[in-house]
Every structure is written in structure tokens, then in C-alpha cells.
């Protein structure tokens, strides 16, 4: 590894994956201070297109995945769901549901 890579990795270890806003745990709070303009309509359309494309790429990859890999995705979906005693966040719940649905959809394309 080059010196630049070693330096970046050591900063990652020391700073919890620091980003321009600071360590990851401070990311949301620090980035709220940034002056980031709202996305334009064209940017939102491009984002939707990219998400659709990525979903289909993931679906195609999952259709060729092993049973163990599909189990791991399903486990991750369960892992990101809020605990019963935690605040239920609808976006997290929907994300977990989407992951589970991707696994199920991929099973239709398995050969």
C-alpha cells in the first residue's frame, strides 16, 4: 500500500471514518450547517432513474446469488428494522421491506 492509502486508513481508524463534516457519528449535525441547495426537478428525475437502474442491477445480481448470500440480505433487512422498544421510523421499515422484496423477486429469476 502507498503512503497516501496508509495515511487515509489510519485517519479512518482514528476518526471513525471522518468525512469533511467530521466523524460519521457527527455527520448529520455537522452537515446541517452546510449550505446545500435543494435538488432541482431535473436532478430528482435523474436520481429516480438511477435508483431504478440500481434496483434492477441488484435484482440481477441477487438472482445469481447463492442461498447463503440471499440469507445474508434477509438477515440485514431484519437487522435494520427498529427494535420493538425503539422509535419506529417508517423509512427504515420501508427499506427493510424493500430488501426482503428484492430477495423474493430475485428468486423468480433464479435458474
C-alpha positions in Angstrom: 0.0 0.0 0.0 1.2 3.5 -0.7 1.8 6.1 1.9 -1.4 8.0 0.9 -3.5 4.9 1.4 -1.9 4.2 4.8 -2.5 7.7 5.9 -6.1 7.6 4.8 -6.7 4.3 6.6 -5.1 5.5 9.8 -7.3 8.6 9.8 -10.3 6.3 9.2 -9.3 4.2 12.3 -8.6 7.3 14.4 -11.5 9.4 13.5 -14.3 6.8 13.0 -14.4 7.3 9.2 -14.1 11.0 9.3 -15.6 12.9 6.4 -15.4 16.6 5.5 -18.1 17.2 8.2 -16.2 15.2 10.8 -16.6 11.7 12.3 -19.6 9.8 11.0 -21.5 10.0 14.2 -21.4 13.8 13.9 -22.1 13.8 10.2 -25.8 14.7 10.3 -25.3 17.5 12.8 -22.3 19.0 11.1 -23.7 18.7 7.6 -26.8 20.6 8.6 -24.6 23.6 8.7 -23.7 23.3 5.0 -25.4 25.5 2.6 -26.7 22.8 0.2 -29.3 23.9 -2.3 -32.4 21.8 -2.8 -32.2 19.4 -5.8 -33.8 20.7 -9.0 -36.6 18.8 -10.7 -34.1 17.6 -13.3 -31.8 16.3 -10.6 -34.7 14.5 -8.9 -35.7 12.8 -12.2 -32.1 11.7 -12.7 -31.9 10.4 -9.2 -35.1 8.4 -9.7 -33.7 6.9 -12.9 -30.5 5.9 -11.2 -32.4 4.3 -8.3 -34.5 2.3 -10.8 -31.3 1.2 -12.6 -29.5 0.3 -9.4 -32.5 -1.7 -8.2 -32.5 -3.7 -11.4 -28.8 -4.3 -11.2 -29.1 -5.5 -7.6 -32.0 -7.7 -8.6 -30.0 -9.3 -11.4 -27.0 -9.9 -9.0 -29.3 -11.4 -6.4 -30.8 -13.7 -9.0 -27.4 -15.3 -9.4 -26.5 -15.2 -5.7 -26.1 -18.3 -3.5 -28.7 -19.3 -0.9 -26.3 -18.1 1.8 -26.0 -14.7 0.2 -29.7 -14.3 0.0 -30.0 -15.3 3.6 -27.5 -12.6 4.5 -29.5 -10.0 2.7 -32.7 -11.1 4.5 -30.7 -11.0 7.9 -29.6 -7.5 7.1 -33.2 -6.5 6.4 -34.2 -7.8 9.8 -31.2 -6.1 11.4 -32.1 -2.6 10.2 -35.6 -2.8 11.4 -36.1 -0.8 14.6 -36.2 -2.9 17.8 -39.6 -3.2 19.3 -38.6 -0.8 22.2 -37.1 1.8 19.8 -38.8 4.6 17.8 -40.3 3.1 14.7 -39.0 5.1 11.7 -41.1 4.5 8.6 -38.2 4.9 6.1 -36.2 2.3 7.9 -39.2 -0.1 8.0 -39.8 0.5 4.3 -36.1 0.0 3.4 -36.1 -3.4 5.2 -39.3 -4.3 3.4 -37.8 -3.4 0.0 -34.7 -5.5 0.8 -36.9 -8.5 1.6 -39.0 -7.9 -1.6 -35.8 -7.8 -3.7 -34.7 -11.2 -2.3 -38.2 -12.6 -3.1 -38.2 -11.1 -6.6 -34.8 -12.4 -7.3 -36.0 -15.9 -6.6 -38.3 -15.7 -9.7 -35.3 -15.2 -11.9 -33.0 -17.9 -10.5 -32.1 -20.7 -12.9 
